[in-house]
Amino acid sequence: MTRWVVSQVGAREHFAVARGLAERGELANLFTDAWVPPDSLWSRIPGTGKLADRYHPDLETATIIASTGRSVRWEMIARLRRSQGWPKTIARNTWYQDNVLKQLVRMDDKVDAFFSYSYSALGLLPLCRDRGWMSVVGQIDPGPVEERIVAEEHDRYPQIASSWNHAPKRYWDAWQQEMELADRIVVNSAWSRRCLVEEGIDERKISIIPLVYQPSNVHAHPVNQRTINSKMSNDTFNVLFLGQVNLRKGIARLIHAMRQLKSHPEIRLTIAGPSEVSSQLWDDLQNVQYLGPVRRSHVAKLYRAADVFILPTLSDGYALTQLEALAEGVPVIASKRCGDCVVEGENGWRLPDLEPNTIAEAIVHAKEHRLDFEPPSAFGIESYAKRLAELATSFQ
């Protein structure tokens, strides 16, 4: 049996990698920046609401090594110093790796393999090599290729003010070193693999393991009742866009599509998530409402109120939101530049291209061809851990 150490900043994928390995009895330790059980004092302190997502009951008995207090202190100091953007991201990743490295050096548990997400692994990989651990880096996005795609989108829409900036050269230099040092690289989609190979990453090191998702609570009636009811009437057709509101996610093209759909007053778009662009992009549209950032605990309500979820992303490593939507019984209109979980005509539709008129036509088609499907309760959490175990076996 392989013994794994998992390291991750944040609650990415709801700690799915660690959960899958723990279920197999292969998780030695999970290192993370913050861990806040429901009865923790941190969960009761005003202003720390975001920490509520830094926990999962599936890992209640696992060995968690977190630096919650130091992490909160670091964030407070960064805020006082008005650190933001790429300098803050790089500084946080560096601080986190230095902190974990000090603890890894002292660890004497039997370990065979190490998993870390990209951009926060470089400082830890040399130790893995010294100790003979197989190192796996989970690449969270399509890398520099994606950045170039986003830059081109900003050139296409120069009139849209955005807070997006190129990553500095040292960010990508560190990433290249991560890719070179890692024994194996895991991506979640064929799209990501294609982008990494285009960037010169050794394709023999790359394995595709689709993203995993398993809701914390299994609903007694998981099918989206809103979708069923709307089939029986001509009420509003609710389109949901949830996630980062930026040009990479296709928001400019989607808003352009909604302008084309003003002749369909029954079609309404709800946008939820932190935004990099000004709301002036859609303020004049009666068929668009923006909710702003939403707590993860409130996300399920948004899905259940939707008739269709739309993901016109220009590039994504996978896009967990489409799995969340499907788990709630909501069909998905998705780009081809992300993970493959939409089956045409069964649980949604794939956009042949990302032009606004194509997006508008897809939304109308979704309204006129409602889909019913049995939502799965989980997406591959067991198979993901099994695939990681197979990587470890192949390394040995």
N, C-alpha and C positions, 0 to 999 in steps of 0.2 A: 504494500500500500504506500502510495506517495504522500508525503507530508508537505503541505503547502503553507507558505506565508503570503498573505494578501495585503497590499498597501494601496490605499486610495484616499484622495482628498475629496470630501463631500460625500453625498449619498447617491452617487451615480448608479443608475440601474437598480435603485433600492437595495444596494449591497448584494445583488444577485450572484456575483461570482463567489463571494464568501459563503453565501447561503447554500449554493449548490455544492460546494466542497464540504461544508459542514454536514450536509445531509448524507454525504458519502463517508463521513467520518475521516476526511482527509485534511481538514483545516487545522493547522497548528495555532496560528495567530492571525488576527485581523488588526492591522495598524491603520488608524485613521486620525484625522485632525480633531474630530468631536464626536462624542457618543453620549446621547441624552435619553436615558430611559424615562418613561412617563413619571416615575416617582422621584426623578432627579431634582435637586435644588435648582439646577440651571433652567429647567422647564418652567419655573415659577418666577423667574426674574424678569421684570418688565424690559421690553426692548430686545429680548432674545428669542422672539417667536420663530425665526427661521431655523433655530436649532431643533424644533419639534420633529423635523423630518430626519434627524440624525440618529435613527434607531430603527431596529426591525425585530419583532418578537421571535422570528425564526432563529436569531442569533443570541437568544437570551442566555443560553448555557455555554456559548463560545467564549474563548479567551480574547477579549478586546483590549487593545492597548491604545488608548486615546489620550490626547493632550487638550482636553476641552478648555480648561482654565487658561492655559498658555495661548491657545488659539484665539479665544475671546480677547485676551489682553493684546495679542498681536493686531487683531482687527481694530481694536479701539485706538491703539497707537497710530496705525496706518490712517485711520480717519482723522485723528488730530493733526497729522502731518499732511493731510489732504492728498495722500497718495491715491492714485487711481489709474485706470487703463492698464496698458502693458507693463509699465514699471511695477505696479502693484501686483499684477498676476505673476510676473517673474519672481519678484521678491517673496511672495507667499509660497510659491513652489519650492524656492531655494530654502526658505526657513523650514518648511515641512520636511524636506528630504534630510536636512541637517539634523533635525530633531529625531526622525526615525532611525537614521544611521547610528546615532549614539545608543539607541536602545537595541538595535540589531547586533551591534558589536558585543554587547553584554549577554545576548541570548545564547544559551547553551542547549536548547531543545534540538532534537533530531529533526532536521529539515532537508527536504530533497529538491523543492522547487519554490520559485518566487514569482508572484504575479503583481504587476503594477500597471496602472494606466499611463498612457503617454504624457509627456511634458512634466512629469513629477517622478521620474525613475532614474535619470542619469546619475545622480549622486549615490544611488544604491546598487547599481549594476556591477561596479568593480568588486564590491564585497561578495556579491553572489558568485562571481567568477573565482575569487580567491577561495571560497568555501566549497566550490564544486556544485552549487545549486544550479539547476536549469532555470534560466530567467525568461519570462514571458512578458512582453509589453502589449497591453491591449490598446491598440491605436483607436482613439476616440473619434477621429475625423479623417477626411481624405488628405490632410496635410497641405503643403504649399500649392498643389494644384487647385485646391478649393479656394485658397486665398486669391489666386490669379483670376478665378471665375468671379469672385465677389468684386474684385477691382474692376473687371470689365462691366459688371452690372452697375457700378457707380458711375462709370463713364457713360453708360446708356441713359442713366437718369441723373444727370448733373444738377437738375433743379431741385432734387430732394435732399434736404439737409439731413446729415447722418453723423452719428458719433463714432462710426466705424473708422479704424485706422489700420494700416499695414502693421504686422508684427515686426519688431526690429530684427535685424540680421542675427543677433546673438541668440534669439529665440529659436530660429530655424537651424542655426549651427548646433545648438544643444540637441535639438531633435534628431539631426543627422547622426550625431554621436550615439544617441539612444538606439537608433535603428541598427547601427553597426555593432554595438555591444550586446544587444539582446540576442539570445539564442533562438527565440521564436517570436514572431509578431502575429497577433491575432487581430483581424479586422472583422467587422460585422456584415459586410456586404461585398458583392462583386464589384460594385462601383468604387468602394474604397480601395480594394485590391488593385483595380485598374489604375487609380490615381497614384498609388504608391509605386507601382512598377514604372509608370511614366516618369516618376521622379528619380528613378534609378535604384530603388530599394531591391535587394536580392529577392526575387520572387520565390526562391526555394525556401525561404524562411517564413513566408506568409501563409497563414491558414485562415480560411473563412469560417467563422462560427457565428451564426445569426444571433442578434440581440435577444435577450431573454426578458420576460416580464411575467410576474405572478402577483395578482392583486392580494393585498393583505386580507381583504374580506371577500368571500364568495357570496354573491347576492342570491337570495332565494329565487328571485325572478330576474335574471340577468338581461333578458331581451329588452331592448329599448322600447318602452311602451309608447313614447312620443312618436316614434316612427310608425308604429302600427296604427295609432289613432289618426295620424295625419293622412293615412291612406283613405280613411273613411270620410274625409272632408277636404275643403279647399282652403284650410287655414294657412298660416305662415309656414314657409319652408325655411327652416333654420340651418344655416351653414356655420360651422365653427372652425375658426383658426386659433390654435392654441400653441404657444411657444414663444421663442424670441421673435419680436416684431422687427424684422430688418430686411434688407434687400436680399441677403443670402437665402432667406426663407421664401422669397418670391412675393413679398408683400406689395411691392409696386405693381407687379403684373396682376395680382389678385384685385387690388383696388381699381386698376384700369378695367378689369373684367366686370367689377360691380358697377362701374359707370355705364358699361354697355347693357347691364341688366336693369337699368332704371325703369324700363318698360315692363318689368316683371315685379310689381310692388310686393307681391307675396314672398319673394325671395329676399331674405335678410341675412347679413353676415355679422357674426359676433367675433370680435378679436379680443383675445386674452393673453397677457404676458408682458414682460418688460420690453420697452420699445427703444430702439436706436434712432427712430425717425420721428419727426414732428407730426402731431395729430392733424396738422393742416392738410396732410395728404388726403384725409377722408372727412374732415369736419363739415364739408358742404354736402355730404351724401346722407340722405334720409334712410338709406337701406343698409347703413353700416353703424355699428356701435362698438366702442372701445371700452373695455372694462379695466384695463391696466393689469398689473401683476396680481396673481391669485395664489393663495396658499394651496399647497398640494392636497391638503385635506378637503378642499372645496372643488377640486377638479372634476370628480366623478359627477357632481351635479350638473356641470356644464355639458359633459358628454351626454348625459341622459336627457337634456333639453334639446339636443341637436338631432337633426334629420340626416346630416352628412358631415363628415369631418374632411377638411381640405388641407393638403400638404403640397403646395406648388414649389417645393424647395429646389434651389439651383444646385445644392450639394449638401449631403448629410452622410455621416458615417452609417447611420441606420434611420434614426428618428423614432424614439420610444413612443412618441405621442400616437403614432398610427396603431401600435399594439394596444395602447390604453383605450383608444376608441373602439377597436374591434372587440376587446374584452367587455365593453359596455354594450355591444350589439349595434354599434354605429358604423355604417358603411363608410369607406374611405376613398376619396379621390386623391391619388398620389402621383408624384413625380417618379420618373424612372431613375433619378439620381439619388437613390437612398436604398434602404433595405427592401428586399422582396418579400412582402407578406400579403399583398393585395392580389387576389385572384380575380381576373377580369370577369365581371358579370355575376360573381358569386358573393363576394364580400366587399366589392367596390369596383373602381375603375382606375386604369393607369393612363396618365396624360401622355399622348404621343409626342407632344412638345410643350413648351412653357410660354407660348404666346398668349396674350390676354384673351383673344377671341376663342382660342382652344379651351382655355379655362372656363370662360363664360358658357360655351357650348356644353362642356362636361357637367357644369352645375345644373343647367336646364335638363340635360339627359338624366341626371340623378333624380331630379324632381319627378320626371315623367316615368321613370322606370325604378320604382322603389324596390329595395332588396330586403328580404328577410333571411336571416341566417342564424344558426346556433352559435353564439359566441363561445370561443374556447375559454377555459378557466385559467389556463397558463400557457406560456410560450417557451418551452424548451429549457427550463431551468435545470432539469436533470440531465438532458442531453448536452448542455453546455459544459457542465462539470465532467461529464463522461469524455467529451472531446478533449478537455484540458488534460485528463488522465492519460488519454491516448498520446497526446503530445509528449508527456513526461516519459511514457514507455518508449516512444520512438527515439527520444534523446538518449536514453540509457543504452 
